[in-house]
C-alpha cells in the first residue's frame, strides 16, 4: 500500500516525506505511536489514535507523545525553509483532531531550531545509570527557556526535595525501574542527578499537548548539548501521588513529566515507524 505522502502547500512530496519522517521519529514515552497524520492539499492534520477506554495517565502519555510529534513536525517544516502555522484543537466536534499545520511562505530556519531539527534523529531515552549528573548552568537556562517557549514551565527538584520525591516514587513504582544492585528506585542509584519536572498551569488536553511540545524541545536541546535524558511518568500515574508532587513543587504547576539529566552511555536507536502505518491522505486511505 502506498503512503499518504503528497505535496502540501508549496512543499513537494519529497519534502513532505522528510517532514513526516521527522514527525514520526520514535516517541519519547513507550514504543507505541499514538498518532495519525493526514495530508491535505494545504495542511497536515494530526490525530490522536487512542483506545476507547484508557486511564487518565495513559491518555496523558499519549498526548505528550503527540505533542512531541507535533514539535518534530514544526521543526521539519522549518528545516524545509517554510513557516508552520499551527492551530491546536481547531474543531470543537473532533476531540481527536489535535492540530492542523499549514506550511506558509518561505522562511530561513533559526540556527538554534536547525540544531534541534538535526538532533531529532539522535534523540534517545536513556534508562541506564549516568556516569555524571553535571549539566552546565547555560544548558539549564536553555531548557527553561525552551519549555516556556511552548507555554510550559520547567521546575528543578532541589536537593532538599529529593527525599520526599523518593518517597513518592517508591509508592508508585511497580516494578522498580532501572533498579540498582540492591533494588529500589533509580533515584536511589544516583542521588546526585539533576531532576526536572515539566509542568503546566492547567491540566487540560490542550495543556498536555503543549507540555509534550515542551518536553520534546527540552529533550532535543539536551541531545544537541550532548546530555542524556531519561523520562519517568510513574509519579504521574496515580492522582494522589501527582497531587503530592504538585505540592512538592509549590502547588502552582500541574506536573506532566519528570526527567533526569546527565551523561550516560550510548543506547541503541529505536525502529522508525513506517509512514504507511501512520500517514494517510485522500489519495491513499488506510486499508480497512
N, C-alpha and C positions, 0 to 999 in steps of 0.2 A: 504493500500500500504506500502511495506517495504521501509525503508530509503535506501539511497545510501551509508551507512557507511560500509566500508570494510577495510581489512588490507592495510596499506600504508607503503611501505618500510619494516622496521623491527618492526613497531608498529602494534599491534594486533587490531582487530576490537573493542574490549572493550576499549583499549587505545585510539583509534581514536574517539570513542563515547565521551570520556571525553574531548578530544581535541576540538571536534566540538561543544560540549555544552558550552565550554568556548568561542569559537569564535562567537557563535550565541547568546550570552548574550544580553539583551536589549540594543539597541544603545543609545548613549548619546543624539542625536538630533532626535526629533519626534519619533513616535512609529512604523513606517513602517520599514521593514527590506529590504534595497535596495541592497541585495547581494544574490548571489547563490554560493554554494561551490560544486565542483565536485571532487570526489575521483578517482584517477587512481592508478595502482599498485605501483607507486613510488612517487606520489606527490598529493598535494591538490591544486586545482585551484580555484581562487577567481574571480568571475564575477560580474560586475555591472549590476543590474537589474533596468534599467532606462526606463521611458516612452519615446516614440518617440519625444514628444515635452515637453520641460521643460525649465524654466528660468535658467539663469546663477546662481542665488542664490540657486535655488533648486538643481541644479547639484552639486554645491559646498557642500551643506549639505550632499548629497548622498555620495560624495567621502570622506568627513570627516568621515561619519559613516562607510564606507568600510575600511578606514584606521584604525579606532578603532577596527573593527572586525579582521583586519589583525594582529594588535598587540596582541590581545587576542589569536589568533591562534598561533602566535610565542611563547607566554608565555605558552600556553597549551602544545605545543610540548616540550618545555624546562622542564616543570613540569613532563614529562614522561621520562626524562633523555636523551633527544636527542637534537641535534642542528638543528634549522630551517635554511636551505639555501634558501634565498629569491631572486627571480628575479621579478622586477617590470616592468609592461608593456612589457612582453617578446616577443610579436608578433606584428609587425607593422600593419598587416591587421586585427587585432582583438582589437579594441579600448575598448571593454567591458571586455576583459581579463586583469584584473588588476595585478594579481600576480600569480606566481607558487611557491609553498613552498614545499621543499623536506626535510623530516627528515633524517639527516645524522649522523651516528655514535652514540656513547654514550658519554654523557657529563653531569656532575653534574651541576644542576642549581645554579646560584649565589644566596646568601642569599637575596639580595635586590629584584632580579627578582622573587624569591619564594614568598616574601611578596606581590608583585604585582599580581602574579598569584592567590594567596589566596584572594586578595581583589576584584577580578572580580565579585564574587557572591554578594558582599556587596555594590558595587558602585551604587549610586543613584544620579540623578539630583534633586536638591533641590531648588524649586522656592519659598519656604516660607521665611519670613523675618529671618535674622540671629540675634541671641542674642548677638553676639560679632563678631568682624572682625579682631581679633588679630591672625596673622599667624606668628609663630616664624621665625626669620631670617634663621635658619638652614633649615627649610622646604622650604622656598622660594629659597634657593640655590639649594636644591634638585630638585625643579620644573624647574629651569632654566637649570640645567644640563640634566634633563630628556628630555626637549624639544630639546636641542642641540644634544642629542644622536640620535634623529630621524631627524636630519637635518632641524630643525625649530628653532625659537627663541621665547622667552617669554619676553614680554615688560610689565613693570609695569606702570600703569597710575598714575601719580603723583597728589598730592593734587591740584596743580595749573592748571592741565589739566582737572580736573573733571568738572568745569563749561562749558567748550567747549564741553566735551563729553556729558553732559546732553542736550545741545542744539541739537547735532547731533541725539541723541536718541529720543528726543521729535518729531523731524521732521520725523522720520522713524517708530515710534511706533504707530500702529493702529491694534487693540485697545491697551490700556496700559497693560503691563504685570505685574502681581502682584502689582496692584495699592494700595496705602495707603488709609486711611480713606477719604482723600480729593481728591483722584485721583492722576494723574501724573505717572511718571515713577518709576521703582523700585530704581533708583539712588536717587530719592527724598526721598524715605522712609529711606534709610540707607546711608547717605552721607559719612560716615567714613569707608565704607567697602574697602577691598582690591580688586582692579580690575586689571586683567591682560589680555593681548591680545597675542594670539599665531599667529605668522606671518612667512612668507617665503620670500626669496629673489626674487622669481619668482611667477607668478600667472598662472601656468600651471596645467594640470590634475595631473602630477607627483608630483608637489609641494603640491597640495591639499591632495593627498593620504599620503604624508609624514606628512603633518600637522595633518591629522587625527590620525596617529600613535602617534605623539607628544601629541595631545590632550588627547588621552586615557592614555598615560604614566603619564601625569600630573594629570589626574583625579584619576587614581589608586594610585598615590603617595599621593594625598590628602586623599583618603579613608583610606589608610594604616596608615596615621598620625592622623586619627580621625577628619578630617576637612571636612566641607561640601562645595559643589561647585554647582553653577548654571551657565548654559550656555546661552548666548544671541547671536543670529545671526542676530538680527534685524538691527543693524548698518551696516551689510554687504549686506543687501537686495537691496539697491539702489546704483548704481555705483557712483553717486555724493557723497553720504554720506560715502561710503567706501573710496573714494579719500580723503575726509576731514579727516577721521580717520587716514588714512595713513600719511597725512601731520602732524597731531597732534602728531604722534609717531616719527616724524623726517624725514619721507619721504624715509627711506631705506627699509622698510618691507611692504609686502602686508598683511594686516590683514585678517586672515581666520576665527577666532572665538574669542569671548570675554567671560571671566569667572569672576564671583565674588566669592570670597573665604572667609570663616569664619566659625562660629559654628552655626549650625541650629538644629531645632527639627527634629526628625526622620520622614522619609517619607516611605510609603509602597513600596514594590518591584513591578516591572512590570512583566508581564507574560513572561515566557520563550518561545521562538519560538519552534514549533515542528520541529524536524530535517527533517522529511519527506517533510516539506514545503520548505526547503532551501538547502537540500543536495541531490545530485544525484550521480550516478555512471553508468558505462556501464551496470552493473548488474541490477540496478533498476532505469531506466529512469523515468522522470516525466510523469504523465498521461497527454495526450494532449486533 
